Amino acid sequence: MNDRQDPYDPYAAQEQQLIGYDPYGRPVYGQVPAQPAPGQQYEQQYDQGYEQQQYGYDPQGYARQQQAYYQQPQQPAAPAYGQQEYPQAPGLGYDTQQAPQWIPQQAAPEPVAPEPPAPAPAPAAEPEPPRPDRVPEPRRSEGGPSDPDYRTEQFAFIDQPDEDSEDVIDWLKFTESRTERREEARRRGRNRVVALIVVLALFVVAGAGYLWYAGKLPFLDGPGQKKGAAAAAGPQKRDMIVVHLHNTKKGGTSTALLVDNVTTKKGATVLLPNTLGVGKDDGTGTALGKAVEEGGVGVKDSLDSVLGTHIGGTWRLDTPFLENLVELVGGIEADTDVAVPADDAAKIPAVGQGPKQHLSGAMAVAYATYRGQGEPEAKQLDRFGKVLHAVLRKVPGDAKSATVTVESMGQILDPSLNAQALGALLAKLGEHAKEGAYRTDVLAVKPDGTLSDDANKNVVKEVLGGSFTAAQAGAAPRVGLKDATGDEKTQVAAKATLLNGGYTFVDGGKADKTLPTTQITYQDDAQRAKAVDVAKTLGLPETVVKKGENAVNADIVVTLGKDYKPS
């Protein structure tokens, strides 16, 4: 048996082994601790614990001292001559001069590995300037819970993942987006309200401005009203034609003037009674209806003389062509004042009474020519005017389309009025009728065929523009003759004298009362010289000539008194 394996061998614990390296890289050896014998292990542990508790004995500290001792190499002294050299166990205090003594073997403490040398300090780097957009990281201890310098108050804030964090973020986003949507909706609502208020304010201001400009505000005259009044008071341009409706089934005629006021952009229909007195080419007078039935030659010029107008053309409209015209425009609607019974023999359909009655071509002709038993002629003329107004509302507003409609009627027109001129005029009048700038008047005529004063003031002057100013410069003036003597023969003699003098005669009828003296009146100062010539022609002194309001639509009016004696 090897003696080193004996637990009681004192030299068994002196075996060397590598336990580390010194700072210069040289190996350091130490003793291998001997294994205590069974039974002594408990005693050694008890003794070590007792000594550590009573005397502060620290086997670890003793082991470190022993290790430091072995780390310093010692050279053993050479033995003296004659002395026997004994191996000396380091650290046991064995004296070579003395005889070896028995020392109880103690278990050597477990060797502790030397601490590694501290690394050389690195050169200090220049401090990095702080960045404003960088948040400094929290200070963390280099050690852990086993580090003696570690303290529980030194810790770093670490973001702990939370399973509910995503739900919270989503909920916050949802509530924030919903709040933003509500604010945006409120903002849009306020913007809409402000825009609506601004639009209403602009609308009110624009409406008030228009009413002021048109002069429709009370107690305020706008420039538009003044301009319109000035245009109406000044010279106006009018396009005018005369229409003669011939009833081919029952006979009779109806006459109307279609007027387009180019200056004021308005239209009108002036209905002329058949009893209106007009002159013939031979200077004699006749009724309008009789002159139209006889062929209508010279009627246009006679009307110009009586009314002081300038008629551009004559449109002879027989009832079959009126029926075709109504059918071409697709029928008309009119407010009928009377029910027209049907006539099977004349093939006249019945016409109902009431507002907005739809009339076909045949029904329109029946209503336009109907005159009840004992009714005045003005009633029939009013129905004719309603039919004309309804037809104009259905005529195309384009001149070319209106011309095609006129040509489709198949009517032979007067040479002075071709299809193009008639179509253009009807298109303009149709636009006025659609816009509501249209009127219909019946000219008032006395039983003797002369014009009444109201007709001269309201219709002839305002609508037709007829007055003494219509006479052309250098042309023979129109002279109206009104009898206030009560003697018909005196009037006939004065009429012949004027016609022989080259004047255009206008029959003024009879005065309501007799006058003792004869009067000659004029309205325009430019007509004074001609008025004096008329007085001389009749053999009257110049003193009878005066400026005044004419009762007859003529340039110069002669009112015969009882003092007049025909020559």
Residue, then its C-alpha position, 0 to 999 in steps of 0.5 A: m500500500n502506498d504510504r501517500q494514500d494513508p490518511y495518517d501519513p504527514y507527508a501525504a499532504q505535501e504533494q504539489q499541483l498547479i493552482g495559478y499563474d503569477p503576474y509575470g506568467r509563471p506557474v504557481y504550485g500548491q499542496v493537494p489537500a489530504q482527505p480526512a479519515p472517516g470520523q475526523q471530517y465531522e470533528q474538523q467541521y465542528d472544530q472549524g465552526y467552533e473556532q470561527q464562532q469563538y475566535g473569529y477564525d476564518p479558514q478562507g483568510y488563512a488559506r489566502q495567507q498561505q497562498a501568498y506565502y507560497q507565491q514567494p519562491q524561497q531558496p532552502a539553505a544548504p545543510a551543514y557538513g555532516q548533517q542529514e538533509y530532510p525535506q522541509a514542508p513549507g509553512l509547517g515551521y520545521d526546524t532542521q536543527q531539531a529532531p523531527q517532531w510529530i505534528p498532528q495533520q490538519a486538513a489543508p483548506e481548499p485553495v482559492a484561485p487568485e483574482p485576475p489582474a486588473p486591466a490597465p485603464a483605457p485612455a479617457a475619451e473626449p466627452e461626447p457633446p449631449r444631443p438634444d434629440r437623444v434621451p439619456e439612458p438610465r444608469r445601471s449598476e454593473g453588478g447584480p444582486s450578488d455584487p456587494d455594491y449592489r443596492t435595491e434603490q439602484f434600478a433602471f426603468i424597464d418597459q414591461p410589455d403589457e398584454d392590454s397596452e395595444d387595446v388601450i392604444d387602440w381605444l385612445k386612437f378611437t376616442e381621439s379620432r371620434t373627437e376630431r370627427r365631431e369637431e370637424a362636423r361642428r366646424r363644417g356646420r358653422n361654415r355652412v351656416v355662415a355661407l348660407i347667411v352670406v348668400l342670403a345677405l347677397f340675395v337681399v342686397a341684390g334684390a333691393g338693388y334691382l328694385w331700387y334700380a327699377g324704381k319699384l321701391p316706394f318713395l325712391d326713383g331708380p336710374g332704371q325707371k328714369k332711363g325708361a321714362a326718358a326712353a318712353a318720353g323720347p323718340q321710339k322705334r316701332d315695327m308695325i303691321v296691320v292684320h285683316l282677318h277675313n271670315t270666309k264662312k260667315g263673312g265679315t272682317s276684323t282688323a288689328l295692329l301688331v306693334d313691336n316697340v324696339t326701344t322699350k322691348k314691349g309688344a302690343t295688339v291694338l284692335l281697330p273697330n270696323t266703324l273707324g272712319v278712313g279716307k279713300d283715294d278720292g278724298t271721300g270718307t268710309a268705314l274701315g270694315k267696308a274699305v277692307e271688304e272692298g279689297g283694302v286698297g289704300v287702307k294702310d295709308s288711310l290708317d297712317s293718316v288717321l292714326g299718325t302711324h307708319i305701318g310697315g305692311t299688310w297681312r291678310l289672314d283668312t280663317p282657313f290660314l288661321e286654322n292652319l297656323v294654330e295647328l302648326v304651333g300645336g294648339i293654343e290655350a286661352d281664357t274664354d269668356v263665353a261658350v261657343p255652340a257648335d254649328d254642324a252646318a258650318k262645321i264649327p265645333a263647340v268651345g267651352q267656357g273657362p280659364k286655360q281652355h285648349l283650342s284646336g285650329a277650328m275651335a280657335v277660329a270659332y272663338a275669334t269670330y264669335r259675336g253673340q246676339g246684341e253684343p258690341e263689336a268690342k267683345q268680338l275684337d277682344r276674343f280675336g285679340k286673345v287668340l292672337h296673343a295665344v298664337l304668339r306665345k306658341v310661335p318659335g322665338d327663332a326668326k328662321s323657325a318662325t319663318v318656316t312656320v309662316e311658309s308652312m301655312g301656304q298663304i300668299l302674302d302681300p308683296s309689301l310683307n314677305a315671309q321672312a319679315l313676317g316671321a321675324l316680327l312674329a318671333k319678336l312679338g312672341e318673345h315679348a308675349k312669353e315674358g309678359a311684356y305684352r298688352t292688348d287694347v281696343l281702340a275707342v271710336k265714337p259712333d260717327g267713326t272718329l276717335s275719342d279723346d281717351a283713345n288719342k291720349n292712352v292708345v294712339k300716343e302711348v302704344l302706337g306713337g301716333s301724333f302730329t309729330a308723325a308728319q314728315a318734314g316738308a310733307a302736307p300736314r294732316v288736318g282734322l276737321k271737327d264740326a261745331t256748327g250743327d250744319e252738315k252742309t258747312q262741314v262738307a264745304a270745309k272738307a272740300t276746301l281742305l282737300n282742294g288745298g292739298y291737305t290730308f283730311v282727317d275726319g274729326g266728327k261732330a263736337d258735343k256742343t256748338l261754338p260761336t267762333t271757329q278755332i284752329t289749334y296746333q301742338d308743335d311750334a313748328q306747325r304754326a306756319k302751316a296752321v296759318d296757311v290752313a286759316k288762309t285757305l279757309g278764308l279765316p283771319e290769323t287770329v283764330v290760330k292758337k296753340g293748344e291740345n288737339a282733340v283730333n289725332a292730326d297735326i292741325v285741327v279745325t273746329l268750325g264755329k257758327d261764324y264760318k261762312p263757306s266761300 
